[in-house]
Amino acid sequence: MGGTRAVVVGGGIGGLAAALALHRHGWQVTVLERAPELREVGSGLTLMANAVRGLDALGLGAAVRSRGAADAAGGLRTARGRWLSRLDGADMTRLLGTSAIGIHRATLQRLLRDALPPDVLRTGATVSDVDPDTGEIRYDLRGEPAAVRADLVVGADGLRSVLRTRLWPDIPPPVYAGTTAWRAAVAFDRPVPVAVSWGPGTEFGMVPIGDGRLYWFAAVLAPPGGRAADELAVVRERFGDWHDPIPALLAATPPEAVLRTDLYHLATPLPTYVRGRVALLGDAAHAMTPNLGQGACQAIEDAVELGAACAGVRPAEVPGALAAYDLRRRPRSQAVARASWQAGRFGQQLRHPAAVALRNTALRMTPARAALRGMARHTDWRPPASA
């Protein structure tokens, strides 16, 4: 087992989780990250129960729980603040077996990076090509051409994956989902519920992420490519008269903390996540809309399942192990991606007044336990025994 070598392309959440999963199973791992340094950018995310179980399997569950914030009571609201659906945090924990956790993306990235040996990460490495049969990767390392051969290549290079483009050339590129989103992580000392509020074609959400900080996000239907000199001013114009504490949250947000992103997803599902010695995971394999909060969660699932599938295999057995990984991961992750897209159409993207009124009535009439069971469909995953 000491001779098996893996190269992970991409140093985001999915790539670092995959590197850690493989490292824990005895693989020699190198992570090639395009950025000149692993910058701690981004804002918050919610780790649903499935992701928390995955991080437990990677040995990071306790650290994540101590650094993040366990989700308390919350639910869905209108722009005026009327509750459409309320979820109790204790009920959620009893049903799902563990609480969801809000955490800053940079905090999770740092925990994953620090759990790996220091020489694993190689920054400033721009991958240009891979041979799926030999496992040879060609890349540019800070202006110099380089190559490395591995028994396993993991494509965790995100939405605009180079590996996916090279090895699946017939798959169309990611498609604009019709929504642009703003997000920020801010210091905010008031207790707030974990809630998503909807208006016609609009959405505003808030999640405590620990260390006295709160993550908020806002989304609207809009053409792609829009930018403003002051994005916070745009958010205030759209959401400044929504229910408390949204105005106070925006008032506590420095303009430079606001990130704006057009939302894209992989609308054409891949027929397989595997080519020879190459396996895709995370956004490279199944980029999805954020409407179920499952993007990072599915990447963590991928990583844990990949590590388990490759535990104890010899180099000649890698393609077979990857076929098993594909069989386990592709149906579930693609089903979650479809459900996330549908949730967006039912939620943030719905704007016809009659349709909005009908949806809101249906939500108010749905028992809380039924809503929790619906959530459990997407979080009902446990790591394999070999993880």
Sequence and secondary structure as in RCSB ss.txt:
>XXXX:A:sequence
MGGTRAVVVGGGIGGLAAALALHRHGWQVTVLERAPELREVGSGLTLMANAVRGLDALGLGAAVRSRGAADAAGG
LRTARGRWLSRLDGADMTRLLGTSAIGIHRATLQRLLRDALPPDVLRTGATVSDVDPDTGEIRYDLRGEPAAVRA
DLVVGADGLRSVLRTRLWPDIPPPVYAGTTAWRAAVAFDRPVPVAVSWGPGTEFGMVPIGDGRLYWFAAVLAPPG
GRAADELAVVRERFGDWHDPIPALLAATPPEAVLRTDLYHLATPLPTYVRGRVALLGDAAHAMTPNLGQGACQAI
EDAVELGAACAGVRPAEVPGALAAYDLRRRPRSQAVARASWQAGRFGQQLRHPAAVALRNTALRMTPARAALRGM
ARHTDWRPPASA
>XXXX:A:secstr
 TT EEEEE  SHHHHHHHHHHHHTT EEEEEESSSS      EEEE HHHHHHHHHTT HHHHHHHSEE  SEE
EEETT  EEEEE HHHHHHHHSS  EEEEHHHHHHHHHHTS TTSEEESEEEEEE TTT EEEEEETTEEEEEE 
SEEEE   TT HHHHHH TTS   EEEEEEEEEEEEE  S   EEEEEETTEEEEEEEEETTEEEEEEEEE  TT
   S HHHHHHHHHTTSSTTHHHHHHT  GGG EEEEEEE  S  S SEETTEEE THHHH   STTS HHHHHH
HHHHHHHHHTTT  GGGHHHHHHHHHHHHHHHHHHHHHHHHHHHHHTTT   HHHHHHHHHHHHHS HHHHHHHH
HHHH     TT 
